Amino acid sequence: MNVQRLVIIGAGGFAREVRWLAEEITRGPDPADYDFVGYVVSEPASASEYDSRDEILGDFRWLVENRDAWDCLAMGIGNASPRLTVANELESEFGAEYWPALVHPTVRRDPDSCRLGHGVLLCANVVATVNVRLEPFAMVNLNCTIGHEAVLGRACTLNPSVNISGGVELGQGVLVGTGAQILQYLSVGDHAIVGAGALVTKPVQAGTTVVGMPARAR
């Protein structure tokens, strides 16, 4: 088996969860083996007490200066907006081929009809049914469900236990909070935020934050 040396972008709590995701994949039945190298952040001097400071390799320049020390990258930034910004920056420097889709062994999806872009992360116990499309760098956290023909835009981020019904379309950089539900065939525009526990019953315009049951603009 070919071992892939993995560097994770970010060093906070979600970055540590991505490390665990890679370890779970390595221990799983699929032929993928990741060897964690370390974390890279935009500004190491600004790392907080919540970051894994002792395992930070350096800033983004480290990736260029140590190109022979790593094979692949994963996005460990859990917030949609900075996730999208950093993805755009690093993808222009390092092409799509360096960003594998990381899929936890417990994920259930239709492999024949579900399409995963590069850099996609699917965490434990996610269910994605049929004809689901995840654009590059989309992230689906623990215990989410995604219905038929749903589309998650670039760097779209679902926090744990989100329910996306069939035919929903989420734009790029959308953040959906923990436990939120979006009803079928609705759209959520680019950079919108759906609050934790919200029930979305109407389309959400780009850049809007909605909260509550039913969800309304804040």
PyMOL commands that set and color helices and strands:
alter all, ss='L'
color gray80, all
select helices_A, chain A and resi 13-27+44-46+53-55+60-65+67-69+80-93+96-98
alter helices_A, ss='H'
color red, helices_A
select strands_A, chain A and resi 3-9+33-40+56-58+72-75+102-103+108-109+115-116+121-122+127-128+133-134+139-140+145-146+151-152+157-158+163-164+169-170+175-176+181-182+187-188+193-194+199-200+209-211+216-217
alter strands_A, ss='S'
color yellow, strands_A
deselect
rebuild
show_as cartoon
